[in-house]
Amino acid sequence: MTTGKIIIINGASSSGKSSIVKALQELIPEPFLDAGIDKFIWMLPTRYLDRPLWDDVMGLATQAGQTGHRLMSGMHQAIAALARAGNNVIADHVLVEPTWVQECTDLFANLPAYLIGVRCPLSILEDREKSRSNRTLGQARAQFALVHAHGLYDLEVDTSLSSPHDCAWQILQRMNDPALPSAFKNLQHLR
């Protein structure tokens, strides 16, 4: 059985990750499963989405509690299992915890897994955050310095300069490049 491809889309809250995932699903000819962070968070009982229980999940979305760490570990392992079963997977993520980067590196370094950085200036992130009714104000600022701290990507896109469709097209072009994805493998060698 052929291993499926993985695309991890990493960026701060309101950076445009979900829109890029949707655009990729439309552009890529073969099916890619959306197994991103929000899909897993919404598996929780509703009571966990409000304080005080939310603090045990993601707090201010910069540091997870025990429930959040277990949930993200399950997400990472599920993504790897889906790919090993031959499924292609796209997952938007907010890699604010170094242990999440480490776990993804351990699980994905030997799989065809792309790590894509989604950048956007903080002022635009905050404007987007204010205009969305489903975001906690301050998340983008809190995540901004943390989400790209690991520093390595197979490709970076900027949603202040390109539409979600154009970002998805850039990612597709990178996937069509004969050079294999290397960010997770390089992160593994840095440890």
PEBELVEN-V568448 format. One record per backbone hydrogen bond with DSSP energy under -1.0 kcal/mol. NH is the residue of the N-H (numbers start at 1). CO is the residue of the C=O. E is the energy in kcal/mol with one decimal. If there is no record, write none. Layout:
nh: [NH/NH]
co: [CO/CO]
e: [E/E]
This chain:
nh: [4/6/7/8/9/10/11/15/20/21/22/23/24/25/26/27/28/33/35/37/40/41/42/43/44/48/49/54/55/56/57/58/59/61/68/69/70/71/72/73/74/75/76/77/78/79/80/81/82/83/84/85/86/87/89/90/91/93/96/100/101/102/103/104/105/106/107/108/109/111/113/114/116/117/118/119/125/126/127/128/129/130/131/139/142/143/144/147/149/151/154/155/157/159/161/162/167/168/169/170/171/172/173/174/175/176/186/187/188/189/190]
co: [83/112/89/114/91/116/93/12/16/17/18/19/20/21/22/23/24/88/90/92/36/37/38/40/41/45/46/50/52/53/54/54/54/58/56/65/66/67/68/69/70/71/72/73/74/75/76/77/78/79/80/81/83/82/5/33/7/9/94/97/97/98/99/100/101/102/103/104/105/108/111/6/8/155/10/157/121/122/123/124/125/126/127/136/138/139/140/143/146/148/115/115/117/119/158/158/163/164/165/166/167/168/169/170/171/172/182/183/184/185/186]
e: [-3.1/-2.4/-2.3/-3.1/-2.8/-3.1/-1.8/-1.7/-1.9/-2.5/-2.2/-2.1/-2.7/-2.4/-1.5/-2.1/-2.9/-3.1/-2.8/-2.5/-1.4/-2.7/-2.5/-1.3/-1.7/-2.1/-2.0/-1.6/-1.0/-1.4/-1.4/-2.1/-1.6/-3.0/-2.1/-2.6/-2.5/-2.6/-2.7/-2.4/-2.4/-2.2/-2.8/-2.6/-2.5/-2.5/-2.1/-2.4/-2.9/-2.3/-2.6/-1.6/-1.9/-2.5/-2.9/-3.3/-2.7/-3.1/-2.5/-1.2/-1.6/-2.4/-2.4/-2.7/-2.5/-2.6/-2.5/-3.0/-1.9/-2.0/-2.4/-3.2/-3.3/-2.5/-3.1/-3.2/-2.1/-2.8/-1.8/-2.7/-2.7/-2.2/-1.5/-1.8/-2.4/-2.5/-1.7/-2.7/-1.7/-1.4/-3.0/-1.1/-2.8/-2.2/-1.2/-1.7/-2.7/-2.7/-2.4/-2.2/-2.2/-2.7/-2.5/-2.2/-2.3/-1.7/-3.1/-2.6/-1.9/-1.7/-1.2]
